[in-house]
Amino acid sequence: MAVDKAKAPKIDVDEFLTLAVSETPAELHPFFESFRSLYGRKLWHQLTNKLFEFFDHPLSKPYRVDVFNKFVRDFESRLNQLRLVEMGVKVSKEIDNPVTHLQFLTDLLERVNTEKSPEAHVLLLSSLAHAKLLYGDHEGTKNDIDAAWKVLDELSSVDPSVNAAYYGVAADYYKSKAEYAPYYKNSLLYLACIDPAKDLTTEERLLRAHDLGIAAFLGDTIYNFGELLMHPILDALDGTPHEWIKKLLFTFNEGNIGKFEALSPLFPKEPILQENYPFLRQKICLMALIESVFKRGAYDRTMTFQTIAEETHLPLDEVEHLVMKALSLKLMKGSLDQVDQKAQITWVQPRVLSREQIGQLAQRLAAWNSKLHQVEERIAPEVLVNS
C-alpha cells in the first residue's frame, strides 16, 4: 500500500515576516514589507521576482535558507517550478554542511513533479549531481547525470539555463575522471548555453580554455579542433603563460610538424603533455597526413609510402601503421597497396581551415575555374555548329 509523504508543518507566514523585520538589517526591511503585501494579494509572479531580488542582495546571505524554508515553502506549489528550483539551488549554496546541503536538494527534488515540470527536475538533478561531485561521491554524481539525461533527451525545447546546468556538471564529472573526449564534448555544449563574457569570470574563462586545450590534445578520438578554434573562449589564453597552448592547437589543426617540434620544449610546463608525448607525436603525424592529402587535388590522392614518410617525418617502416590508424579512426577513407607501397585516399574528414589553408583552397578553385573555362572555349564552337 502506498504511503503518502509526510506533509511539511504548517508555516505561520505572518509571524515569520514580523520576526524577520526585527532580526534583519534595516536595508532588508523593505523586502519583507513587499513580501507581506504580495503574498496577501497572491501575486505569485511579482513575489517570485521580489524574492530573487532579495536573494541577490549581499546582506541577505545569512537569512536565505530561513526565508526559503519558512516562507517560500508555504506557497511553492503556486510558483513556476523552474523558477522555484533556481531559487532553491541559489539558496542551497549557503549551506556549508554536506549532509544538510544534499538533504535540502533531495527534499526539494521529491516535491517537484517530473511529469509536470521536467525542466525543473533536470535542473535540480544536475545541481544535486554537482553537489555530490564536490563532496567526492562520483558514483552518485554519475547516477544523477544519467537520470537527468533520460528526462532531458525527451524534451524538444529546453531553457538554456537547464542545458547549461546539465552540460556543466557532466563536463566537471568527466574532468574529474580524466575522460578527455567526453569532457571536450560536454564543455563545448556548456559554453554554447551561456555567454562566457558575462557568465564566467576572467579566471574561469582561462581555466576553461586551458582545460579544453588539454582535452583536445589528449582525447583519443578528437582530431577535429574546428569548433574550439572558432570559439572566443580561446582568447582568454592571449597574454597569459598558457598562450602557447593556443598556438599548439592551431599547429595541430594545420598538421605542421615543424611548429610542433618548435613548441615541444614548452611541454614540461604541462607535465601531462610531457607524459603523453608519444601519443601527441602520433597525433600530429596523423594530422600532417590529413593535411598532405587535403593539399592534393581530387585526382592526385594516390601517395607512395615514401611521400607519406617525408610529409610526416616518419621512418618508412612506420608509414603503413600510420595510414591504417587513420583509416581505423575514420579520419580518411581509402585503401593500401602493400606490394607497390602506395595508399589511395578517396575521402578526408572535413575540418576548419586556417587562413593559409583557405588560401590554398582558393588557388585550387581558381585553377579548376581556369580549366573549366578552357573546356568551355574548346566546345563552344562545336555547340554553335551543331545548333
Disulfide bonds with the S-S distance in Angstrom:
none
